[in-house]
Amino acid sequence: MSQSQGNEAEESKPVLTASVNDVRYIVALLRGINFSNRASVTLSADLGIIVTVEEARTLLATSYIYSDHFDEWNYSAEISGPASSQLSDPHVDPSTITFEIPLNTLIECLNIYGTAGMSAAGSNSSHRKWRREGDRSDDERYGERRDGRQQARGAGNVPASNCIDQYFGGGSDKGTRARLSYAGSGHPLTLWLAEDSSGPTTTCEIVTFDPEPFIELPFDGDRTVLKIIFKSSSWLRDALSELDPSCDKITFISNPVAEARKAHREMPAKPLFRIIATGTFGTTEMDYPNDREVLETFECFRPMRASYNFAQIARTLRALQSSTKTSLRIDDEGLLSLQFLVPVPKPRAGLSDSFIEFRCLALDDEVAS
C-alpha cells in the first residue's frame, strides 16, 4: 500500500517547476519572436527554456530563457519520457523535453495584470542617431488593462492552501510574479500569477501539443564571410525603422576594409557595409562608416552581396528594441544570423545576458561575391 502511494507521488511530481519575481524580461524575450503563434518549447537542464518559431520555411527565430534567470528552477527530465513523435528520432537529447504551445496565449497570460510591458533596453544609450526620439513601444496596447475588474477576475482562482507567497518575494515595486509548472507530455503548462503575495492571484492552464519538426538552419562559423557587432542595437534598429514598410527586398553589401579604402580616379571607394532596400516606390541606400562607435567588430573576408525578404528582416524590430547589442553574420551561401543581446536580471547576482537569434535564408539567385 505504501509502495503504491510512493509511486503515485513520484508520477505526480512535475517535470518543471520554476518561479520568477518579475515577468517583464521573460515577456520581452518572448515578444521578440512573436510573429508566429505556433511555438516550440524545449526544456533543458543545461539551457533552461528554449522557444522557437518559424515562418515560410525560410525564417527561424529562437529565444533563450536560461534557468538562472528564475528565482526557483527545478527540472527533472527523467520523470517523463519524450513525446510519442520523438521516440524514433535518434537525434533527440533524452535530457530535454519539447512541446508546442500557442505563443500569443502564453504572452497574454503573463501580462494578465498589464504589468509585463518593458521599454527598449537601448533607448537611453547616448550615440549619434539617424532619427529623432520617440520610438513607440509595442507594449503600449497593453497599458489600459490594469484595472480593478481584471484583478477581481483573477481573485480566488487559487486556493489559500497553495501558499503562493512562498514562491514570490516581497517588494514595493509593481510587477507580475509567476510560477510555472509542467507535468509532462499530454499535460498543460500551468501558470500561477500575482502582483504581490497579499493580492489576488490567477491560475492559467495552457494546452500543450506534441511537437512537429521545424526547419533546421545550422550556421557554420567556419564558413562566415561577414561578421559585424553593432556597439548599440539602435544603429541597426533606427536604420530598419527608417525604411519604407512597402519594400519587398533588402540587400546587404560588404567589402573588406582594405578594398573599401581604395578609390580610383573614375570609380568611388567600395562601401564597407551598405544596406539597400528596394520597393515599388524606389530604392533607399544606407552606408555604415568604419567607426568604433558604430561597429564594435567588423570582419569581412571577401566582397559579398546577399538579399532577403524585407518583411522577414522587419520581424527583428521587436527583438532590436529590447536588446543592447547586435551581431550580424552571413555565411558563404547567404544564410543570415542575427543575434540580439538582451540583459536579464539574475536573481541575487545582478544582470545576466540572454539573447534572441534569427536565421534567414537568402533569396534565390541573390547571393554574389
PyMOL commands that set and color helices and strands:
alter all, ss='L'
color gray80, all
select helices_A, chain A and resi 2-12+24-31+67-69+77-79+84-86+103-110+140-145+148-154+160-162+164-166+221-223+234-242+257-261+310-322
alter helices_A, ss='H'
color red, helices_A
select strands_A, chain A and resi 16-20+38-44+48-55+59-65+72-75+96-102+177-182+189-194+201-206+224-230+249-254+273-279+282-288+295-300+304-309+325-331+336-345+351-360+367-368
alter strands_A, ss='S'
color yellow, strands_A
deselect
rebuild
show_as cartoon
